[in-house]
Amino acid sequence: MHHALHRDARRKVLDKGRTTPMEVQGFSPDVAGWDPTWEHRFPELYGSDVRAAQRLPAVAGDPHGFPAQAGLFPCAGAPARIPSMAAVQIPWREVGSALALEATDWVAKGQPTLRDRQAPGALDALPPSKKAVAAQIAAFNAGKALVHPCETTDLSQRWQDLVQRTDPAGRDAPLRQIGT
């Protein structure tokens, strides 16, 4: 569904052109683990392509699109968080998938729902930090946060290898493998 998104328009309108694209969550060219091929592979894998997005629900087994939900709550330091979710809802609707937006409270509902693994099909927009790659990986890729369970045994092993390394140069390869 990444293909349905209009990233350039979002950056221009919501972010007033002040943001930098992030091809892989938590990574940027100036931090350890960056793979320069990500910039070149991103457009094909995730770039805007409405026709591809229209085909994907059928490929995934639901030709009529699929439902998803997102909680709307303010986030300190990320004022565009709520409008960002609306910016996902509109193009998804255009390709046949429904994203329900619900005003909610992060502490009262968001955290307990995620903690209890009661949020299948939930989408969230969390502000990334390019200064804390390991924390981003922990939260988004390695299952070390409330939000995401670890995706594979291989990924979990790569994470364990990473956290045992103290030499910054020795962390580059494991970070890149996790990002890929």
PyMOL commands that set and color helices and strands:
alter all, ss='L'
color gray80, all
select helices_A, chain A and resi 2-4+7-13+37-46+50-59+81-94+106-115+133-140+153-164+168-179
alter helices_A, ss='H'
color red, helices_A
select strands_A, chain A and resi 67-72+98-103+122-123
alter strands_A, ss='S'
color yellow, strands_A
deselect
rebuild
show_as cartoon
